[in-house]
Amino acid sequence: MYIYDSAKKAKLAFEPIKKGEARIYVCGPTVYDDAHLGHARSALAFDLLRRVLTHLGYKVTFAKNFTDIDDKIIKKMNESGKSLEEITSFYTKRYKDDMRAIGVQDADIEPKATQSLKTIIDFTQNLLNDGYAYTTSSGIYFDTSKDEKYLCLSHRHIDENDMLSRVEEDEEKKNIKDFALWKFAKKGEISYPAPFGEGRPGWHIECSAMIKEHLAQKEGDYQIDIHGGGADLLFPHHENEAAQTRKESSQEIAKYWMHNGFVTINGEKMSKSLGNSFFLKDILKVYDGEIVRFYLLSTHYRANINFNETDLLQNKKRLDKIYRLKKRLLNNKSEEYDKNFQDKFSEALKDDLNISVALSVIDAMIAEANDSLDKNPKNGALKGIFGANLELIQKVLGVGGKEPDEYFHLGVGMEERKKIEELIEKRMGAKKEKDFAKADAIKAELVKMGIALMDSVEGTKWEKILD
């Protein structure tokens, strides 16, 4: 397995700390609002990584945190009059529901900042005791001048104005780059007791503490294999995480760093039904989660995506081919995969999750399957092999798990479905009576509804056409 390490800016062979195991920590959301496309992109990128490593035989321990104490949450509390627990539990559930809708598996460990306060406080106290942190009237700050490797992760060359735009200001700070580990209590803000003063944690220390608490191999040794998140977290969040952990533990927080690309929206290619909404919940009102998943996965995780419906629908046609083959196979599958397909598919994904090559391997397999089935339509063994291939795709990419009829009926409500079935019944009656003009008129009505018909010896099948 080769992965691109953001810190070393190179593709490296993945050599886990403990043979056969992979411990992964991904920065999750701050739960004060609904999940957006950026959350979905990051969740899918690391869901794919987790699935691929599992497929390759690694024992994966996957953690994703929830930041449930933050300036934005406090602002929401003040605006709404709701408690921190009410707000964060509501949006945590919404986030998890949205992620499940796009096939993202729950993490093995899902820590919350408010449940890790003891570790956060102890971590801060250790840095104070060792001289890597200092106290001002507003809080406890990490002294970046004490970390000779600071900025080695993001490789940034930062001037003072750039820093002022990104890091909280405090005239008592020793260095403009220094960041808050603990913020002392302010009137009207939620706070927690600590030996160095009542307050709440800074953002960066939460992840370092949660990695220490939940992913440590043993006391004093909690370096993980892979730390991941969106490219926007590289600086300052991950840079600061790395610095404070380096000094608190005398080791790097992660052996490898992975970051996914951004998502933007092209309003000109978005429909009136979607508008320019960046919220995943709005996209899911129009498109099934599996279609959204396949679209977002189809671009390499490190590349940026300009989300638009033209590309989404184009990718859906590719997903359609998987389901059309599945429909032909009638759920036949053998105990073993096609080794040639499995090897090529796995090799592509072992190359830093090269989804483009993996999808081209799938395309070639589908073309071969359809050609073989055209020549041998009743060959059960052949169907079994291709069925096993689809099962592998489902396991690793998380797509293709629906029944074909269910998939091709997506986007059709119960009332519309009832009307479609009635019209198909009337059309069949008209054809039986040789009233072909009426049958054609009914078909035309269905086409206007976005319904395509397929007549066969088994009867008439229908599909919802998205365009």
C-alpha positions in Angstrom: 0.0 0.0 0.0 1.3 3.4 -1.0 -0.1 6.7 0.4 0.8 10.3 -0.1 2.2 11.8 3.0 1.2 15.5 3.3 4.2 16.3 5.6 6.8 14.7 3.4 5.0 15.7 0.2 5.7 12.3 -1.3 4.0 9.0 -2.0 5.4 6.5 0.6 5.0 2.8 1.2 2.6 2.3 4.2 4.5 0.5 6.9 2.4 0.4 10.0 3.9 0.8 13.5 2.5 -2.6 14.5 2.5 -5.2 11.7 -0.9 -6.0 10.3 -2.6 -3.2 12.1 -3.6 0.4 11.3 -4.6 3.0 13.8 -6.3 6.0 12.1 -7.6 9.3 13.5 -9.7 11.7 11.4 -10.8 15.1 12.5 -14.6 15.1 12.7 -17.1 18.0 12.7 -17.7 20.8 15.1 -21.4 20.1 15.9 -23.2 23.4 15.7 -24.9 23.1 12.3 -25.8 20.5 9.6 -23.2 18.6 7.6 -22.0 20.2 4.4 -20.4 18.8 1.3 -16.9 19.3 2.7 -17.8 17.1 5.7 -19.1 14.5 3.2 -16.0 14.6 1.1 -13.6 14.1 4.0 -15.8 11.3 5.5 -15.9 9.5 2.2 -12.2 9.8 1.6 -11.3 8.1 4.9 -14.2 5.7 4.7 -12.6 4.5 1.5 -9.1 4.3 3.1 -10.6 2.3 5.9 -12.4 -0.1 3.6 -9.3 -0.6 1.4 -7.0 -1.3 4.3 -9.5 -3.8 5.7 -9.8 -5.5 2.3 -6.0 -5.8 2.2 -6.1 -7.6 5.6 -5.2 -5.0 8.1 -6.8 -4.8 11.5 -8.1 -1.2 11.4 -8.9 0.9 14.4 -10.7 4.0 13.2 -11.4 7.1 15.4 -13.3 10.2 14.4 -13.9 12.9 17.0 -16.8 15.4 17.6 -15.8 18.9 18.7 -18.7 19.7 21.1 -17.3 22.8 22.8 -16.3 25.7 20.6 -16.9 29.5 20.0 -19.5 28.7 17.3 -21.4 26.4 19.7 -21.3 29.0 22.4 -22.7 31.6 19.9 -25.5 29.1 19.0 -26.3 28.6 22.7 -26.6 32.4 23.2 -28.7 32.9 20.1 -31.0 29.9 20.7 -31.2 29.8 24.5 -30.5 26.0 24.2 -28.0 24.1 26.3 -24.7 22.9 24.9 -26.0 19.3 25.2 -29.2 20.1 23.3 -27.3 21.7 20.4 -24.4 19.2 20.2 -26.5 16.0 20.6 -29.0 17.3 17.9 -26.3 18.1 15.3 -24.2 15.0 16.1 -27.2 12.8 15.3 -27.9 14.8 12.2 -24.3 14.4 11.1 -24.3 10.7 11.7 -27.7 10.2 9.9 -26.3 12.1 6.8 -23.1 10.1 6.8 -25.0 6.8 7.0 -27.1 8.0 4.1 -24.0 8.2 1.9 -22.7 4.8 3.2 -20.1 6.1 5.6 -19.5 3.5 8.3 -19.5 4.6 11.9 -16.1 5.0 13.5 -14.9 2.4 16.0 -14.2 5.2 18.4 -16.1 8.5 18.4 -14.8 10.7 21.3 -16.1 14.1 22.3 -14.2 17.0 23.7 -16.4 17.4 26.7 -15.9 13.7 27.6 -12.1 14.1 27.4 -11.6 17.0 29.7 -9.4 15.2 32.2 -7.0 14.2 29.5 -7.0 17.7 28.0 -6.3 19.3 31.4 -3.6 16.8 32.2 -2.0 17.4 28.8 -2.0 21.1 29.3 -0.6 20.8 32.8 2.3 18.6 31.5 3.2 21.3 28.9 3.1 23.9 31.6 5.3 21.8 33.9 7.9 21.2 31.2 8.1 24.9 30.2 6.4 24.5 26.8 3.4 26.6 27.8 2.8 29.8 29.7 -0.1 31.7 31.3 -1.6 35.0 30.2 -4.7 36.8 31.6 -6.8 35.1 29.0 -5.6 31.5 29.1 -2.8 29.0 28.7 -0.7 29.3 25.5 1.7 26.9 23.7 5.1 28.5 23.2 5.9 27.8 19.5 9.4 29.2 19.9 10.2 26.1 22.0 9.4 23.8 19.1 12.2 23.8 16.6 10.1 21.8 14.1 7.1 24.1 14.1 5.7 24.5 10.6 7.5 21.4 9.4 4.1 19.8 8.7 2.5 22.5 6.6 5.9 23.9 5.3 4.4 27.4 5.5 6.4 30.7 5.5 4.1 33.0 7.4 4.4 36.7 8.0 2.8 38.5 10.9 -0.2 39.8 9.0 -1.0 36.2 7.8 -0.9 34.9 11.4 -3.0 37.7 12.7 -5.8 36.7 10.4 -5.8 33.1 11.6 -4.8 32.9 15.2 -6.5 34.5 18.2 -5.0 37.8 19.3 -3.7 38.4 22.8 -1.3 41.2 23.5 0.4 39.1 26.3 1.4 36.4 23.9 5.1 35.9 23.5 4.9 35.1 19.8 2.2 35.8 17.3 2.2 32.1 16.3 1.5 30.9 19.9 -2.0 29.3 20.3 -4.4 28.7 23.1 -4.4 25.4 24.9 -6.9 26.5 27.5 -9.2 29.6 27.5 -10.1 31.1 30.9 -13.7 31.5 31.7 -15.6 34.6 30.4 -18.9 35.9 31.7 -21.8 34.1 30.0 -19.7 31.3 28.6 -19.7 27.6 29.6 -16.6 26.6 31.6 -15.0 23.8 33.5 -12.8 23.6 36.6 -9.0 23.1 36.1 -6.0 23.5 38.5 -4.7 26.4 36.4 -8.0 28.2 36.2 -11.6 27.6 35.2 -12.3 27.7 31.5 -12.5 25.5 28.4 -10.1 23.8 26.0 -8.7 25.4 22.9 -9.6 23.7 19.6 -6.2 22.2 18.8 -5.5 20.4 22.0 -8.7 18.4 21.9 -7.5 16.0 19.1 -4.0 15.5 20.7 -5.6 14.6 24.0 -8.2 12.3 22.4 -5.6 10.4 20.4 -3.6 10.0 23.7 -6.7 8.8 25.6 -8.2 6.4 23.0 -5.4 5.2 20.6 -2.3 4.8 22.9 -0.5 1.5 22.4 0.8 1.8 25.9 1.6 4.5 28.5 3.8 7.2 27.0 3.5 5.8 23.5 0.5 7.0 21.5 1.9 7.7 18.0 -0.7 6.6 15.5 -0.3 5.3 11.9 -2.4 7.8 10.0 -3.8 11.2 10.9 -6.3 12.5 8.4 -8.6 15.4 7.6 -9.5 18.1 5.1 -6.8 20.1 3.4 -8.1 23.2 5.3 -7.0 21.6 8.6 -3.3 21.3 7.6 -2.7 24.8 9.0 -3.1 25.8 11.8 -5.0 22.9 13.3 -2.8 19.9 12.4 0.4 22.0 12.6 -0.5 22.9 16.2 -1.6 19.4 17.1 1.7 18.1 15.9 3.7 20.7 17.9 2.0 20.2 21.2 2.1 16.4 21.0 5.8 16.5 20.0 6.6 18.4 23.2 4.3 16.6 25.5 5.3 13.1 24.5 8.7 13.5 22.8 7.3 11.7 19.7 5.4 12.6 16.5 1.6 12.3 16.8 1.4 10.4 13.5 3.6 8.4 11.2 1.7 9.5 8.1 -0.5 12.5 7.4 -3.3 12.4 4.7 -5.5 15.3 3.6 -8.5 15.4 1.2 -9.2 18.1 -1.3 -11.8 20.9 -1.2 -15.4 21.0 -2.6 -16.7 24.0 -4.4 -20.1 24.6 -6.1 -20.7 25.9 -9.6 -24.0 27.6 -9.3 -24.6 27.7 -13.0 -24.8 24.0 -13.2 -27.0 23.5 -10.1 -30.8 23.0 -10.5 -33.5 25.1 -9.0 -34.3 22.3 -6.7 -30.7 22.4 -5.2 -30.0 26.0 -5.6 -26.5 26.7 -4.4 -26.9 24.9 -1.1 -23.7 23.5 0.4 -25.7 21.4 2.9 -25.7 17.6 2.4 -29.2 17.3 3.7 -30.5 19.4 0.7 -28.6 17.3 -1.8 -30.1 14.2 -0.3 -33.6 15.5 -0.8 -33.0 15.3 -4.5 -30.5 12.4 -5.0 -30.1 9.1 -3.2 -27.0 8.9 -0.9 -25.4 6.1 -3.0 -25.5 8.3 -6.1 -23.9 11.2 -4.1 -21.3 8.8 -2.7 -20.3 7.4 -6.0 -20.0 10.9 -7.5 -17.8 12.2 -4.6 -15.6 9.1 -4.6 -15.1 9.2 -8.4 -12.5 12.0 -8.1 -9.2 11.2 -6.4 -9.4 12.1 -2.7 -6.6 14.7 -2.9 -8.1 16.6 -5.9 -10.6 19.4 -5.5 -14.1 18.9 -6.7 -16.4 21.5 -8.3 -19.7 20.0 -7.3 -22.3 20.3 -10.1 -25.3 18.2 -11.3 -23.9 17.8 -14.8 -21.0 15.7 -13.5 -23.2 14.0 -10.8 -25.6 12.7 -13.5 -22.7 11.7 -15.7 -21.3 9.6 -12.9 -24.7 8.1 -12.1 -24.6 6.6 -15.6 -21.5 4.8 -14.6 -23.2 3.5 -11.5 -26.2 2.5 -13.6 -23.9 0.1 -15.5 -23.0 -1.7 -12.3 -26.7 -2.2 -11.5 -27.6 -3.2 -15.0 -25.0 -6.0 -14.8 -26.3 -6.9 -11.4 -29.8 -7.2 -12.8 -28.5 -9.6 -15.5 -26.8 -11.8 -12.9 -29.9 -12.4 -10.8 -27.9 -12.4 -7.6 -25.6 -15.3 -8.7 -22.2 -15.3 -7.1 -19.4 -17.7 -6.5 -17.3 -18.2 -3.4 -14.2 -16.8 -5.2 -13.6 -13.5 -7.0 -12.2 -13.3 -10.5 -8.5 -13.2 -9.5 -7.5 -11.1 -12.5 -10.1 -8.5 -11.7 -9.4 -8.5 -8.0 -5.6 -8.1 -8.5 -6.1 -5.1 -10.9 -8.8 -3.5 -8.7 -6.7 -3.9 -5.6 -3.5 -2.7 -7.2 -5.2 0.5 -8.3 -6.5 1.3 -4.8 -3.1 0.3 -3.2 -1.6 3.2 -5.2 -2.8 6.0 -2.9 -6.4 5.1 -3.5 -6.2 5.6 -7.3 -9.9 5.6 -7.9 -9.6 6.6 -11.6 -7.7 3.4 -12.4 -10.0 1.3 -10.1 -13.1 2.6 -11.9 -11.5 1.9 -15.3 -10.9 -1.7 -14.2 -14.6 -1.9 -13.2 -15.6 -0.5 -16.6 -13.5 -3.1 -18.4 -14.9 -5.9 -16.2 -18.5 -4.9 -16.9 -17.9 -4.7 -20.6 -16.3 -8.2 -20.5 -19.2 -9.5 -18.4 -21.9 -8.2 -20.7 -20.0 -9.6 -23.8 -19.6 -13.0 -22.2 -23.2 -13.1 -21.0 -24.4 -12.1 -24.5 -22.6 -15.2 -25.8 -23.5 -17.5 -22.9 -26.7 -16.1 -21.3 -27.5 -19.3 -19.3 -24.0 -19.9 -18.0 -24.5 -20.0 -14.2 -20.8 -20.3 -13.3 -20.0 -17.3 -15.4 -22.7 -15.3 -13.6 -21.3 -16.5 -10.3 -17.9 -15.1 -11.0 -19.1 -11.7 -12.1 -21.5 -11.7 -9.2 -18.5 -12.1 -6.9 -16.8 -9.2 -8.6 -19.8 -7.0 -7.8 -19.8 -8.1 -4.2 -16.1 -7.1 -4.0 -17.0 -3.6 -5.4 -19.8 -3.3 -2.8 -17.5 -4.3 0.0 -14.6 -1.9 -0.9 -16.3 1.1 -2.6 -19.6 0.8 -0.7 -21.8 0.9 -3.8 -24.0 -1.6 -5.6 -25.7 -3.1 -2.5 -29.3 -2.3 -3.5 -31.6 -4.5 -5.4 -31.5 -3.3 -9.1 -35.3 -2.5 -9.2 -35.0 -0.5 -6.0 -32.0 1.4 -7.4 -33.7 2.2 -10.7 -36.9 3.3 -8.9 -35.0 5.9 -6.8 -36.7 9.3 -6.6 -40.2 7.9 -7.1 -42.7 8.4 -4.3 -45.5 5.9 -3.4 -48.2 7.9 -5.1 -46.2 8.4 -8.3 -45.3 4.7 -8.2 -48.9 3.7 -8.0 -49.7 5.9 -11.0 -46.9 4.4 -13.0 -48.0 0.9 -12.3 -51.6 1.7 -13.3 -50.4 3.3 -16.6 -48.3 0.3 -17.4 -51.3 -2.0 -16.7 -53.4 0.1 -19.0 -50.7 0.0 -21.7 -50.5 -3.7 -21.5 -54.3 -3.9 -21.9 -54.2 -1.6 -24.9 -51.5 -3.8 -26.5 -53.5 -6.9 -25.8 -56.5 -5.3 -27.6 -54.1 -4.2 -30.4 -54.8 -0.6 -29.7 -51.3 0.5 -30.4 -52.0 4.2 -30.7 -53.4 4.2 -27.1 -50.4 2.1 -26.0 -48.0 4.6 -27.6 -49.8 7.5 -26.0 -49.5 6.0 -22.5 -45.8 5.3 -23.1 -45.4 9.0 -24.2 -47.1 10.1 -21.0 -44.7 8.0 -18.9 -41.7 9.4 -20.8 -42.9 12.9 -19.8 -42.9 11.7 -16.2 -39.2 10.7 -16.6 -40.0 7.0 -16.8 -38.3 4.6 -19.3 -40.0 1.3 -20.2 -38.3 -2.0 -21.0 -40.4 -4.7 -22.5 -39.3 -8.4 -22.2 -40.7 -11.9 -22.0 -40.9 -11.4 -18.2 -43.1 -8.4 -18.6 -42.6 -4.6 -18.6 -39.9 -3.1 -16.3 -39.6 0.6 -15.7 -36.9 3.0 -14.5 -36.7 6.5 -13.3 -34.5 8.6 -15.6 -32.5 11.5 -14.0 -31.3 14.2 -16.4 
